[in-house]
Each structure stands twice: as structure tokens, then as C-alpha cells.
Amino acid sequence: MKEDIFYGKGVTYAKRDYPEIYKALVELNEAVYTGKVLDYKTQKLIALGITAAKSDDRAVKKQIESAIKEFGVTRDEIVDVLRVVLLTSGNPPFTKAMKILYEVLEE
């Protein structure tokens, strides 16, 4: 199910102008998202937690959209991830991610 989707805007330029760097990114993506021990859905939820903890609005939105589209992840599953963000990273990243979650759900 994993797709080669990169959320950083700069990757488009690397793909166009530096294909060897883009190829390395694709290979790294494949090496990380293996599903060998943790299934890809779990890995996706971890990625969501990390982006939320970093308060990266764009990445949080993309991770939420992708998790819902690819795996049918529920609001409650996402909120469970965000509970960990609240505990480990504090209220600002948590509330920002909650806002983004509800914006995505309302679209």
C-alpha cells in the first residue's frame, strides 16, 4: 500500500534536477517502511506522531490524510497518537494537531 509520496516541497526540485538524490530518497523510504516487524499502518501512525510533535502543520495534515485514505484510520486512532504527543511534547503541538485533524475531517 505504501506509495512514494514525499511531503517536503523541495523533493520536487531534487526529483527534477538531481535524480540521484531523489533515487536515494526513494531507496531510504523503502528501507524504512518495510513492514517487517511493525506493519505499515503502525509506522504511518508513528510518522504522524513525530510530525505532530514537531508542530509541522503541512506534514501533519498530509500524514492524517494519507492515514485515512490508505488505511481507513479513525479519528479515535489518530487521537490516541495525539495523546502521546500531548504527554511527550506538550499542549501546543497537541492542540495544533487536533485542530488540523478536525479540519481534515470536515473537508
N, C-alpha and C positions, 0 to 999 in steps of 0.2 A: 504493500500500500504506500510505502514511503515514496515521496516524489522529491526530485531535485529542485527544491524551492529554497532560495536564499533571500532572507529578509533585508539584508543590507543593500541600500541603494547603489553603493559603489561596486557591487558584484557585477552589475550590468556592464560597467566600463571594463572591468577585468575580463569578462567574457568576450567582449568585442575587441579589445586592444591587446590583451595579454592572455591568450588562450592557455598557455602553460600554467599560469596561476589559477585560472578557472578550473582546469583539469585537476589540479592539486586539491582545490576546494571540494570538488565532486568526490574525489577519492577519499578525502578526510571524512566527508559526510557519510559515505558508505561504510567506512571503518568504524565510525562512532555509532551509527544507527544500525546495528546488526540484528537486534532481537534475539541474540544468542541466549542470554540469561534473563534479562528484562525484556518483555515484549515491547514492540514499538509504541503502543499506546502509553505504557508506563513511561517510556523515555520521553514521549511528547509532553506528558504532564510534568515531568521533571524540568524540561526545557521551559515550559510555561512558568513554573515556579521561579526559575532563575531569572527570566526576563522580567517577571513582576518584581522580584526583589531588587533588580537594578533600576526599576522605575522607567523602563524603556517602553513608552506608550505604543509606538508603532509595532514593535516586536510582540508586545503583549496582545495587541489586537490581532495580529497575524497568527500567533500561536493559538489563541482562542478560536478563531475562525477555522483554522486548519484542524484542530482537535475535534470540533463539532462536525465539520464536513467529512473528515476521514474516518472517524471512529464513533460518531454519534455521542460524544462525551456530553454528559448532562451538566446543567447548571450546578447541581449539588456536588458533582465530582470536581468541578473547577473550584467551587467554594472550599472544598476540602484542601485543595492545593493552596489556595489563598490563606487559609487558616495557618498553615505552616509559614507562609510568608509573613503573616502578622506576628507570629511568635519569634521568627528569626531576624526579620528586617524592620519590623515596626509598623506603626499605623499609617504613615504617609504612602508607602508602596502598596499596602493592602487596600486602602480606600481608593487609590488611583486605579488599581486593577479591578476592583469591584465596579467602579464607575464604567470602565471600559467593557466589562462583562455585560452589564445591563444595556449599554449602548448597542453592543453586538446582538444581543437577544431581541432588541426592539427593532432591528433593521429588517 
